[in-house]
Amino acid sequence: MWRTRAAVACVICRSLANSSYGIKRKSPLQNLHVVSRSIHHPYYPSSKFQRPPLRISIKLFSSLNRLPLRKTKLLNVKHGYQFHRNFWLARLASRLLKVRYLILGSAVGGGYTAKKTYDQWKDMMPDLNEYKWIVPDFVWELDEHVDFEKLIKALPDADDLAKLLPDFDKIGESFTSLKGFFSPGSPGETAFRATDQGYDNDKQFKKGLLGELILLQQQIQQHEEEARRAGGQYNMGSSQQKRKVSDKEKIDQLQEELLRTQLKYQRMLERLEKENKELRKLVLQRDDKGIHQRKLKKSLIDMYSEVLDILSDYDASYNTQDHLPRVVVVGDQSAGKTSVLEMIAQARIFPRGSGEMMTRSPVKVTLSEGPHHVALFKDSSREFDLTKEEDLAALRNEIEIRMRNSVKEGCTVSTETISLSVKGPGLQRMVLVDLPGVISTVTSGMAPDTKETIFSISKAYMQNPNAIILCIQDGSVDAERSIVTDLVSQMDPQGKRTIFVLTKVDLAEKNVASPSRIQQIIEGKLFPMKALGYFAVVTGKGNSSESIESIKEYEEEFFQNSKLLKTCMLKAHQVTTKNLSLAVSDCFWKMVRESVEQQADAFKATRFNLETEWKNNYPRLRELDRNELFEKAKNEILDEVISLTQVTPKHWEEILQKTLWERVSTHVIENIYLPAAQTMNSGTFNTTVDIKLKQWTDKQLPNKAVEVAWETLQEEFSRFMTEPKGKEHDDIFDKLKQAVKEESIKRHKWNERAEDSLRVIQHNALEDRSISDKQQWDAAIHFMEETLQSRLKDTESVIEDMVGPDWKKRWLYWIGRTKEQNIRNETKNELEKLIKCSEEHAAYLANDEVTTVRKNLEARGVTVDPCLIKDTWHQIYRRYFLKTALNHCNLCRRGFYYYQRHFVDSELECNDIVLFWRIQRMLAITANTLRQQLTNTEVRRLEKNVKEVLEDFAEDNEKKVKLLTGKRVQLAEDLKKVREIQEKLEAFIEALHQEK
């Protein structure tokens, strides 16, 4: 059993050291752990030492929490001679786990750049807590000597070890990458040696690039102190007229030595930064593949950016303002704002123009660290690869398009913010907002209010008490021409959150007559504004096609040879965009940590107030925001459209037939029946009817029928949409439903082919004259009577309006007739006499008859116009004709027998009954056809239109805001936003504490 355990342990030790984990050679026995050597060779000399017994406790470690471990007993450890063992894995893990105790930034002066570099290196180190069980604490507590017999007894069985083998594969792969990561000559090995905490002597501590950097910073401090002391002595000697030339030479020598040391320090720092960037890129790429799980930094800034995006859409009410920090980039037009941002983002991402305003709306840029240099918009999933020129061109074009689309008609700039994220290795984590450049004069082509709009946008962002103002000043122009410095000094008079950046220093050094003005600007003595820090940068030679790398090289070369640095007008930590980026990031996160918890508390209080207000006003309603209400209304509308399919065919046909007859009855009576009824015989009557029905069917009837059907569908749809639903009815949806109904009806068009097919059907129906049974005959008579009675009633009403009330109404209601009504009444009485004299009178009066009536009236003292006589006759004859037709209907009730014999040998002719039967049958057939078109086609098409309208409304936030209004909606919207902001702020604060 002992040899079985030893063999399994041997396999484990070999698997950790042999080529199966990426090392293609076998480890000699001397390189194995002392425990492994004793298991392989029990008689190895290391096991022969005599040691006094020592009992210590052992902690249990495992990467697999579910696997039970054997409880090991106390080990007997014997003291004796301690020899050196080459257990590099344990030493490596020890140093990586203890690297956090390195304090680099507090040991040096002359700038905070080295501290930031050290922080980046420290954060870059992989987290080995997952594999800490490989080197338990007792390895460090034992004085490198172990009682192997006790250890062998404590080893697990072969079955347990077999379960652990898959986990050992993972460990082997990770440590193989780490071993290559810290191989001799690699950047990791250099940093590891420089941060080695295993040795206490100062000499060993200062090995490597970081150690040299520390020594250089100490030298810079020492040279600065010597220069200050020498300068003080020199000034003292000058006042006493005792200065010597040697003193001046000594000061110049110290300054030159200080400059050389600063330049050497800067080069070393840049070299270290370059290695750090490559190293971080490698680690982030491994994180991206899932080998490590540390993504806290990237997610932290993304979380913060999401909070800012939500706050930008939040209407600051209830006394809760947005006081979260942002880096607001302001400057005069063409001062170099965009170039500074691009240098910080390390990519040419913004559109450029020569003297033209390019930044037309605020652009929020979220910088974060990532394995790949990419950019993406908040509302898009497309990633732009910033290492490819075609993607950069596409990104610049997309930003320009978004800016122009955000500008409303008649304006030059927009208040709408474009949100962009940029990720890449070595980028500082921060949120910057690029604002349109401040202008002094409105030029042609600009809106008249452009200058005021830009000022208002800038003030809106800068008035945030926690906003960091990055004030960009063009160094190549006279400082007196600057506008932005006065604006910044108004918003931040104490300069507690302003960082001043002087751009184009290369042009300034070349063109400015007195370089001391540059020194005055950087020292904050020229402008009335105050600032936390002052920086001088160079952002290229003015060529838009320059790459970021070439600009960085040019900037570095310029400052290395600049007289401003050589003459100590500028200090090393005040130059280059790299130092600026570090300073801005440091200030940004300081402001974030100081303000974020206070902001979270403010939103927490606002949330409580809103929840209390909701409970008091709407205790029985759910807190539905505008989008949720729209979804609820959408479902109701779709249900109401579906309910159209539940309308019975009988209901559809009744409505269609009734409505269609209301539309065509006047034409049938006035243009078909009455003209045909004036004929002398049945043959002429039928011929006239057939001709007029054919003309009507060919032109007007099908179109009128389709129009009636479409209006009927609209009315039914409106009825379902607007009828109250009882207690469940929510009037908050009324405006939305009305808008959906109107837009859907507007988009809906009846099938064009329906009219052609309907024409054929109607024509065939009107040609049929065969009444099959007495029931149909009686139905036609009933239909004719109803029609004529309705027309007679209308005619009686018209006559009453013409002649005024009769004697009963005059006596009962004390209503008199007007003069015109008296004339009309006298005319009516005279015309009625004429009809009684000639019952078969024609429909129109002859001219001699008009003259006779007029003279008879004049004889009674009534002067009448001939047109009035004809107009009155039309109504009197119409009433007489309708009464006669109704009497004829009564006579035709028994006429079905004569109809079957075609009225042969009969004085009774009922052709008018046949006409009304043909009209009635045509109405029934048309209603049935239209009902089929409605239920089979048009209802579905209407439903499709409604869905399209709802989809369009769902994407139009302005439309939803306009149609879903009221205190209840606004309160729910505010409550949702405040909850979301507060929850995201709390999650961000928790992540921020974890990062600490």
Secondary structure, DSSP 8 states (H G I E B T S, - for coil): -HHHHHHHHHHHHHHHHSGGGT--S---GGGS-HHHHHHH-TT-GGGG------EE------S-TTS-------EE-----------HHHHHHHHHHTGGG---GGG--S-SHHHHHHHHHHHHS---GGGGGGS-HHHHHS-S---HHHHHHHS--HHHHHHHHHHHHHHHHHHHHHHHHTSTTSHHHHHHHHT--S--SHHHHT-HHHHHHHHHHHHHHHHHHHHHHHHHHHHHHHHTT---HHHHHHHHHHHHHHHHHHHHHHHHHHHHHHHHHHHHHHHHHHHHTTS----HHHHHHHHHHHHHHHHHTS---TT-------EEEEEBTTSSHHHHHHHHHTS--S---SSS----S-EEEEEEE-SS-EEEETT----EETTSHHHHHHHHHHHHHHHHHHS-TT-S-----EEEEEEETT---EEEEE---B-SS--TTS-TTHHHHHHHHHHHHHTSTT-EEEEEEETTS-GGG-SHHHHHHHH-TT-SSEEEEEE-HHHHHHH-S-THHHHHHHTT-SSS---SEEEE----SS-TT--HHHHHHHHHHHHHH-HHHHTTSS-GGGBSHHHHHHHHHHHHHHHHHHHHHHHHHHHHHHHHHHHHHHHHH-TTS----HHHHHHHHHHHHHHHHHGGGGS-HHHHHHHHHHHHHHHHHHHIIIIIIHHHHTSSSHHHHHHHHHHHHHHHHHHTHHHHHHHHHHHHHHHHHHHHHHS--GGG--GGGHHHHHHHHHHHHHH----THHHHHHHHHHHHHHH-----SHHHHHHHHHHHHHHHHHHHHHHHHHHHHHH---HHHHHHH-----HHHHHHHHHHHHHHHHHHH-TT--SS--HHHHHHHHHHHHHTT----HHHHHHHHHHHHHHHHHHHHHHHHHHHTT-HHHHHTTTTT-S---HHHHHHHHHHHHHHHHHHHHHHHIIIIIHHHHHHHHHHHHHHHHH-HHHHHHHS-SHHHHHHHHHHHHHHHHHHHHHHHHHHHHH-
